[in-house]
Amino acid sequence: MTPTRIQQVDVIPIRAPRKEAVRSGLNIADPVTASEFGIIRIRTANGAEGLGEISITFPRIGFSLCHAAQRMLAPAITGMDSLAIPAALAEIDRVLGGELSAPYLRAAFEMALLDLTGKHFGLPVWALLGGRMRQRAPLAWGIYQKSPEEMAADAVAGLAAGFHAIKLKVGRKLEDDLAAVTAVANAVPVPLRLDANMAWPNVPEAARAMRALAAVARVEWFEQPLAKRNLEGLRALRHQTGLPVMADESCHTLRDAYDLARAEAADVWNVYVAEAGGLRAAAEIFALGAAVGVPCILGSQAEMGIATAACAHLAVALPQLPYAIETFGPLRYQRDIVATPGMIEGGWLTPPEGPGLGVTLDWDAVNEMKEQL
């Protein structure tokens, strides 16, 4: 029996309560109070264990993905060699057949397989990704839609805690956005990242809002002002307003990034490990961005500890990381699923020490959040 043969795949759905409800341009009237995620645990014949995480906030299909992972993917890769990651991922791709939610599952399984491989060879995942470019990565702090006073207080607290940039959710009535952005701009001395989450319906309305907001604050960029497929509109906004546009919902896969580049639709790309289909897929988008002169940041599905550790390994391995990233997900939850402190401190993200991802499960927390499929 091959010692590294996959012997068992466990899928554990969890419901993780948030510290505060998520309110953004995507769900103004329907706040998210808990995340429905999943844990992937792959065990091999020699007793080794690799961990991955299914992380998706919008749309709220985490438990559906857990069901697919358990019923479709676990049987498909059981018996395969855990070190043959390309073969295992190819089988996952075959089973999922291009389903729109496939990247989230693929990313979770790749994390677990990289964790196993790192443990097998005694290497951290960042070494498997090509080596370490930096010791840690700077973080930005994100603020949901609340009253202007609350948002300003959150921004002040974020900078005091060491975070390197401030991101605000916009996309409400323009007068509400103006009040919030003005309050925050008056409270903190840094440019603001403004995330509309596709809230503005057309180019004229988006351009009006962007110009008005830029008149009351220094803006680092406007994130996803229009619907994700409206690349022509994003390009028009860049040219009409002269203001920087970030692509987020428009930039999931490598093909999406290629389309963005061809359309000249964005000044910055927001790259998510979960949406790209894994750590190496996300790295490919960064590489394409470097080739065409578009900088990237690492974005976040508000991942918990397993996936945040994976993002930390990628962040220190990327050749170029020009801006503060947004992978501080564990701070959003009342409790994390890992017993690995120290990843996020003083506004910095640092990968855990040790082989693989370097994390272990906090089983008390997992059992508290565990749900049934």
N, C-alpha and C positions, 0 to 999 in steps of 0.2 A: 504494500500500500504506500502510495506517495505521501510523505509526511505533510506536504503543503496542499493536499487535495481538500477542496471545500466539502466539509461533512455536514454542516448545518447552517441555515440562514434564518435568523430570528428577526421578525418585524414587530416593533413595539410602538403602537400609536399613543401619543401623549397630547394632553390639553394643558397648555402652560398659561396660567393667569398672568396678565400684563400688570405692570405697576400703574399705567394710565392707558386710557382708551386711545386707539389710533383714529385720528380724524385728519382726513386729507381731501384733496380734490377728487379722489376716487370714491369716497364713502362719507360724504359730509353728514348724511342723515342716518348712517348705519355704522356706528363706531365698532371697532374690533376690540373686545375686552380680553380675549384669550387666543393664543395661536394653536392651531391643530397641526402638529408636526408628527414626525416619526423617527424612530431610531432603527438603524440597520446594524445587526450584529452578525458577522460572518465568522464561523468557527471552523478550524481545519482539523485534519486527522491527528496532528501532533499537539493539539490542545491550544494553539494560538487563537487569538481573537482580534478582529478588526472592527472598528466602529465607523459608522457613517450616519448622516442625518438628512432626512427629508424636510426641507424648509421652504414653505411657500405661504405668504400672507395673503396675496391677491392673485387669482381668485381663491376662495376658501375651499380647496379640494384636497387638503392634506390627508384626511382619512381615506378618501378615494384612492390616493396614491399609495397609501399603506396597504390597502386591499390588493391593488395591482401588484405591489412588490411581493406580497405573501403568496398570492395565487398564481402569478405568472412568472415572476423573475426568480424567486427563490428556487423553484424546481428546475428552471432552465440552467442555472449555473452550478447547482449541487453536483459534485463529482468532478468539476473542472479544477485545474491547478490554479491556486490563488495567485501565484507569481506570474501567470500568463495573463496579465491585465488586458492587453489588446484583444485577446481571444474572448475573454469574459465580457468585455464591453461590446464587442461585435455581436455576441449572442444576445445581449440586452437590447442592442439596436435592432436586431432582427425580430425579436419578440414584440417590441413596441411599435415597430413599423412606421416610424415618423409621427407618431401621436404627438399632439402639441405639448402635452405635459411630459413627454419623454425626457427632456433635459434634466428635470428635477430629480427623477429617479436615477438616471444615469450618473448624475453628480454624487448622489448619496452612496451608490454602490462603488464608484471610483474611490471615494474617500475611504471606505472600509477596506478596499483592496490595497490602496497605498499604505494605509495604516498597518496592514498585515505584512506587506513587503518590507516596509521600514523596520518593523520588529524582527523579521526574519534575518535581515542583513545587519541589524544594529545601527541603522541610519535614521535620522530625522527626515520627514517628508520633504523639507526644503532641499535636502541633498539629492533626493530623487527627481526634483524639479530643475536641477542644474547647478545648485550651489547657492550660497548666501551672498547677496549684494549689500545688505544692511542688517543691523542688529534688531531693529524694530521699525514700526511704521507709524507716522502721525495720524491721529484721528480727528475727524470733524464731529461736532455734536448736532443732532437733529431735533427740531421742535415741532410738535403737532399744532394743529389749529386750536387756539384758545383765545382768551381775552388778550388785548394788547399788553396789559400790565403783566399778566402771567407769562406771556412769551418773552417779554423783555427781562423779567426776573430769571427765566430759564436760561436765556442767553448769557446774562452776567454770571450765573452759577456755572455754566459750561466753560467759559473762559477761565474762571477762577479755579476750576478743577483741572486745567491744563490742556483742554481741547484746543485745537489749532485753527478751527474754522467753525462757522455757524450756518446751519441750513434751516430754512423755514418752509413749512407747508403753506402755500397760497392756493388761490383758486376759488375763494368765496366771492361774495359781492365785492366789487372793486373798492368801495368805501371801507369795507371791513379789512381788506388786504392792506390798503393804504394806512389805516390806523395802526395795524399790527407792525408793518414794516417800519413805519416812522418811529414807533415806540422802541423797537429793537435797535434801529440805526442810531437813535439818540442815546441808547444805553451802552453800546459796545463799539470799540474803535476798529472794527474789522469789516471788510466787504462781506456781503451776505449772499448765500446760495438760496435761490428762490425756486421752489419745486411746485409746479402747477399740476402735476399728475394728469395731464391731458384735459384739464378742466375747461380751457377756452375753446369755443366751438369752431372758430374760423380765424383766418389771418387778420382781418381788420380788428376784431375784438381783442385778439392776443396782442397785436401791435400797440393798441391803445393802452392796454393794461401794463405792458412791459415799459412803455415810455413813461407812464405815470409813476410806476414803482421806481424806475431808475432816477426819477427826478427827486425822490425823497431819501434815497439811500445809495451807497456804493454797492453795486451788484457784481458778484464774481461771475455768475451765469444764471440764465433762466433754464430750469430743467423741464423738459418735455412739455412745452406750452400747448402743443396740439396733439391730436390723435396719432397713435403710433405709426400708422401707414401713410400719413400725410407728409411724406418726405418733401414734396414740392412746396408745401406750405411752410415747413421748417426752413427750407432754403430761402423762400421769399421773406420770412421774418428776419433772417440774418441780414439780408441785403437792404430791406426797407428800414430797419431800426438801427443797424450798426451795432446791435447788442449781442453778446455771446449767448449761444444756445447749446444746451447739453441734451444729448439723446439718452433716454433711459428705457422706457417701454419700447422704443424703436430699436433698441440694441440688445437683443437676447443672444442670438447665435452669430457664428462667424459670417454666415451669409447675410444676416442683417447688417453687420458692420461693413461688409463689402458694398451693400446697397446704399448705406449712408455715405460711404466715401464717394461712390460714383455720383450721388445726387448732391454732394457738397452741402449736406443737410444739417451738420452740427459742427461746433467748434471743439467739443469735448464729448467723449463717450463714457457712459457709466456701465461698467462691466460687472455682472454678477456671476459667481461660481455656479449657483444653482440654476440660473437661467441659461448659461452657456453650455451646460452639460458636463461640468467638472472643472477641476483645477487646470488641467492641461488645455482644455478647450478655451478657458478664460485667458490663459497665457497666449494662446494663438491670436485672440482678438487684440490683446495688448501689442503683440508683434506686428499685426496688420496696421494698427494705429501708428506705431512708430514708423512703419514703412511709408505711410501716406501723410505723415505730419500731423496726426490728430492725437492729442494726449488723452489718457484714460485715467479713471479712478476705479477703485474697487467699491462697488455698492453693496447693498445689504437687503436681504429678506428678513431682517431682524433674527438672524440665525442664533441658535443657542450654542452651548459650549463646544460641541463636537465640530460643527461646521465653522464656527468662529476660529477654532484652532486651525482648521484646514485653510481658511482665508489668511490667517497669520503666516503660515508656512509659505503660501504663495506670495504674500506681500513682501516678504524679505528676500524672495528669490527673483522677483521681476527685475529685469535690467533697468527699466525706467518706471519711476513712481513719483511724478512731479507734484502731486497735490495730496493733501490730507484725505484719507479714505473714510468710509462710513460704516465699517464692520465692527460696531460696538454692541451688537444685538443682546448679549447676556444682560446688559444693564437695563433692558426694557422689562425684565421679568421679575416676579416676586422671588423666584428661586431658579437656579440653573440645574441642568441634568448631569453636570460633570463635577467631580471632586478635585479640580485642578485650578487652584487660585493663581492669580498673578498675571494672567494674560493681558488684562486691561488695567493700566495704572498710570495716573498722571497725564491722561490724554494720549497714551501710546499703546500700541498693540504689539505684543511680543509672543512668538510661538513658544509653547511649552517645551521644556527640556525633555530629553529622552528619545528613544527610537519611535518611529511611526509618527502619529499625531501628538503623542505625549499626554493623552488624556485618559482618565478612567471614569467610569460611570459612578454617580452618586445614587446608589440603589434606593435609598430612602426617598429621594426626590422623584426618581423615576416611578416608583410604586405609587407615590402620592398623585402623580399626574397621569398614570396609565389609564387608557381607555380600551374598550373592547371593540373589535372590528365587527 
